[in-house]
Amino acid sequence: AKMIMGKLYSLTGILEVTADDCMDALASAISDYEDAVVEKVASRKDMDYIVTRNIKDYQAGGTKIILPDNFYHQIVKYRFCETLSMLHPLPYCSRFVKAYYH
C-alpha cells in the first residue's frame, strides 16, 4: 500500500490545508465538512478537478469533479499525446490537468 500511495503522490502531489481553508469550509454549500475543506483547498490551489468516487457530495462546490477511471483516461490521453507530440505537434492534445485526489 505504501508503494502505491508513493506512486500516486508522485503523480498528483500533496496539498496543504490552511486555517483559512478550514474556516471557509464552515460557510461552504457542501454539507459534509471534510469534503468542504477538500473543495476549498482545491479551489485555492486552482485545481482543475477533484478526483473522487463521491461525486454527489461535491456537486455544490465550485471545483469540477471527476471519477478516478475518467481521470486515469485523461492521464493516458495526455501521455499518448505527449509521446506523439515528440514526433509531430498535435494541436488537439490538451494540457495535463491539475487534480486533487480525494
N, C-alpha and C positions, 0 to 999 in steps of 0.2 A: 504494500500500500504506500509506503514512503517513497519508493522509486517512482510509482505512478504519479503521486502528488508532486514530486520534484519536477517531473517532465511537464505536468500541467502548469505549474508555476512558471517554468521557463518559457512557456508559450504565452501565458496571459499576464504574468506579474501579480503582485500583491499590492493592494491599495490600502492606505492608512485611513482610519476613521478619526475624525476630529471631534472636539466638543461641540463645535457649531453644527456638524452633521447630526449629532445626537439631539441637539436642541431643535433643529429644523425638522427632524423626523416627527417630533411631537405634533407639529401642525400639518403634517402630510395628509393627503387624501387617502393614502394607503393605510388600511386599518391595522395591519399587523406591524408592530413597532420595529421588529428586526428587519423586516422587508423594507420598511420605510427608510431605515438607516442605510441599507444597501443601495436603495434608489438615490438617496441624497448624495452618497459618495460617488456613485456612477455619474450622476448629473454634474457634480462639481468637477470631476476629472474629464468631462466631455467624452464619456464613453458612447460608442455607437449603439451598443447592445448590453443588456444583462442576459447572460446565458443561464437558463433555469428551466426546470420542468414545471415550475409553479407559476404558470402564465397568468392565471386568474388573479392572484394576489397583487400583481404589478400593474394591472390594467389602468389603475387610477393615477399612476405615475407619469412622468414626462419622458422617461428614457424608453426606447424601444426594447422589446423583449424577444428572445429567440430561443427555441428549443435546442438542446445540445446536439441532436442529429443534424439540424439545419446549420448550426454553427460549424460543425465538422465539415459539411459540404462546402461552406464558404471558405474554409481553410484549404480544402482540396482544390477548389476552383482557383484560389489565389496562387497556390503553389504551382499548379499546372500552368497558369498564365505567366507566372514569374519565370518558370523554366523556358516556356516557349518564347517569351519576350527577349531572352538572351540570343535567340536565333533570328527573330523578326519582331519588331514592335507591334503590339496588339492594342489598339485604342479601346477595344471593348472590355478590357480587363480592368475591373475596379480596384481601388486601393484596398489593402487589408484593413478590416475593421478592428477598432479597439473594442474590447469587450471586458466586462466584469463578470467573472464566472461565479455563480452562486448556486 
